[in-house]
Structure formats: C-alpha cells, structure tokens
Amino acid sequence: LIYLILRKKNLNAIDLYSYSFILGGTIGNGIDRILKGYVIDFINLNNINFPVFNIADISINIGFIFLVYNIFKKNR
C-alpha cells in the first residue's frame, strides 16, 4: 500500500484516499497488536447486536467502501 500511495502516478483521489484509510487502520491495529499483544476494541453499540470495534476498523472499512465504489464507478 505504501508503494501504491507513493509511487503510482495515475491514482485518482478516491484510490489515494481508500489506500490511505486502509493503511492507517492497518497501522493502528498493528501498533496495538505489537505493543499489547491484542487489539483494543472500545466502541460498543449496546442497542443493537453488533460486534465491538475501534476507529482503525472503521478506517479500514471506509477504505474498502471507497475501493468498491470506485470499481463500480469505473465499470459503468
């Protein structure tokens, strides 16, 4: 991902944002995993039955959504 962000000259803004979100979330979860041995999930939605997650997980999912959006936009 770092290579794609820094070296690819033909990336559009959506690709750049999506790779950056995914890389940021991966680094965030990786730091927790290396320093603590586990990832700290702290956002708990008690009102609905949903898994506990953190900001890094949100970032990875936003990046994925941007990638999927851009794929569908290109294939139109």
C-alpha positions in Angstrom: 0.0 0.0 0.0 2.8 2.4 0.8 4.3 1.7 -2.7 0.9 2.3 -4.3 0.4 5.6 -2.5 3.9 7.0 -3.1 4.9 5.6 -6.5 1.8 5.3 -8.6 1.4 8.5 -10.6 -2.0 7.6 -12.2 -4.0 7.2 -8.9 -7.2 9.3 -8.7 -8.2 10.9 -5.5 -10.6 8.1 -4.5 -8.0 5.4 -4.9 -5.5 7.5 -2.9 -8.0 8.1 -0.1 -9.0 4.5 0.0 -5.5 3.1 0.2 -4.6 5.8 2.9 -7.6 4.8 5.0 -6.8 1.1 4.8 -3.1 1.7 5.5 -3.9 4.0 8.5 -6.3 1.4 10.0 -3.8 -1.4 9.4 -1.0 0.6 11.1 -3.3 1.4 14.1 -4.3 -2.2 14.7 -0.7 -3.3 14.0 0.7 -1.0 16.7 -1.8 -2.3 19.2 -1.0 -5.9 18.3 2.7 -5.4 18.5 2.8 -3.4 21.8 0.0 -5.0 23.7 -0.4 -8.4 22.0 -4.1 -7.7 21.2 -6.2 -5.0 19.6 -8.3 -2.8 21.9 -11.9 -2.6 20.7 -13.8 0.1 22.6 -16.9 1.1 20.6 -19.8 -1.0 21.8 -23.3 -0.5 20.4 -25.5 -1.9 23.2 -28.7 -1.0 21.5 -28.2 -3.5 18.6 -26.5 -6.9 18.4 -23.2 -5.7 16.7 -19.6 -6.7 17.3 -17.3 -4.3 19.3 -14.9 -2.4 17.1 -12.4 0.6 17.1 -11.5 3.6 15.0 -8.9 1.6 13.0 -11.6 -0.9 12.0 -13.8 1.9 10.8 -11.0 3.4 8.8 -10.3 0.0 7.1 -14.0 -0.4 6.2 -14.3 3.2 4.8 -11.2 2.5 2.6 -12.8 -0.7 1.4 -16.1 1.1 0.6 -14.2 3.7 -1.3 -12.5 1.0 -3.4 -15.7 -0.8 -4.1 -17.4 2.4 -5.1 -14.6 3.3 -7.4 -14.6 -0.1 -9.1 -18.4 0.2 -9.8 -17.9 3.8 -11.0 -15.2 2.7 -13.5 -17.3 -0.2 -14.8 -20.3 1.9 -15.5 
